[in-house]
Amino acid sequence: MYVAQETIQYQNKDSFPIKLVAEIEAIYADIDSNKVANNYELIEKSDNVNNIEKLIQERFNLNIVYDKELAEYMPAAIIPFLSDNLLNDVKKFGFDSNSFINLFKVNGIYSHIKKIEKERDHLFRAIHNKKGTIDFKTARVTGYLSKVKHYLIVNFFFLKEYDLTPAEVASVILHEIGHAFVGLENHHRFNTTNIVMLDILTEIHNNRQDKAEYLFRRYFNKEEIDNAHKDTSINKDFYSQLAKAYVGSISSQFSNSKYDETNYEALADNFVTKFNLGKEIVTGLHKLHLSSGTVLDRTLSNKAGLTVFNIILFAMILGLTGPIGIIVCVYLIVCVVGINDSHMTYDFPKDRYNRIRTSIVQNLKNKKLPKELVLELIEQHDFIHKVIENTLYFQGVLPSISNYIIPSNRESMYFIRLQQTIENGLNNPLFVKSAKLNVTGV
């Protein structure tokens, strides 16, 4: 349903990123001068944090507040309107902690999360059947959508410790705002679909099929309804046509829900590129990936080291015999069945960088952009290309085997690769070469 990773239109003249970076620079200055001792105190006392909240509200009309407690447990996240994944992850993290001191913190966090859940349940009831709009041209919401409360989690101390620049932190914050925006858009789409379906069914019940078909064509834009008018069978089976349209409006692009998870992250990254910070989100992510060992710089020694490691690992597996070999083989089988790459929420780093690059290409399709912005987008595209080319990613042996031998894993990976192939096809290098030719003549 989001073949080209579309979220909002390219905000090429927007001043929001500049203002956001300025506030983060001031926060970094306060950290360097020891005006605040930790992130909790920063969020509680800093005028700049309050200014960022106001900036977000003024720009997007989104109700986003910083969460001091949860920022102690993760560097950057948001509690979105329509997902419990983050809340469940935090609960699990807390209960898995064995530290006695942490136990008290966990109870506090647990109570805090329960408060958020209760507040959200109340909000769902309060906004039922309320009106609201999503403006993709200006990236703003109105009505009940502007009242939905999101908890933004940013640990400025952590991100600064890993050398993220203010612009890179701004891209992280925009990524989280993108999650909020996409979540509200999904809710609005589902809500609108439900209301329209109710109206259509009411018209059918009242024997006004012409009106029902008019509503159907207007809201679902199904050309086959017009074509099917030539066949009288549509009048005999109109309910199935409605059901098909409804399912099509809320289901995954390829009837494979796995891809929706990674696409949820890609849409948030896409949101960042719409504000001209595609390069910064890649450099920020790359710093975190390098520091965690998720990726390596593509050097001869790193490449040789990974190759030797894989050879030794396979040799050890193949060389195991006797009781120990049987035990290890059983263990590996269990691992292969239980571990696979199809359960990822995030793309592999290089795939994620590539999807950010393709969303920049999508921005380049705008023929009305000023020359300087086209050149900037091309520079971002070429920079990300170099990052991808100079990055090594170590994919585990066991997940690779699992993805190959287990049918459900193969299917999930197939749909993921298929969608990414379509994205690459829709945003291929020809658009970049065309843009270069238009602005440079070469």
ABEGO torsion letter per residue (X at the ends): XBAAGBABBBBAABAAAAAAAAAAAAAAAAAAAGABABAAAAAAABAAAAAAAAAAAAAAGBBBBBBAAAAAABABBBBBAABAAAAAAAAAAAAABABAAAAAAAAAAAAAAAAAAAAAAAAAAAABGBBBBBBAAAGBBBEAAAABBBBBBBBAAAAAAAGBBAAAAAAAAAAAAAAAAAAAAAAAAAAAAAAAAAAAAAAAAAGBAAAAAAAAAAAAGBAAAAAAAABAAAAAAAAAAAAAAAAAAABBAAGBAAAAAAAAAAAAAAAAAAAGAAAAAAAAAAAAAAAAGABBBBBAAAAAAAAAAAAAAAAAAAABBEAAAAAAAAAAAAAAAABBAAABABBBAAAAAAAAAAAAAAAAABAABBAAAAAAAAAAAAAAAAAAAABBBBBBAAAAAAAAABAAAAAAAAAAAAAAAAAAAABBAAAAAAAAAAAAGX
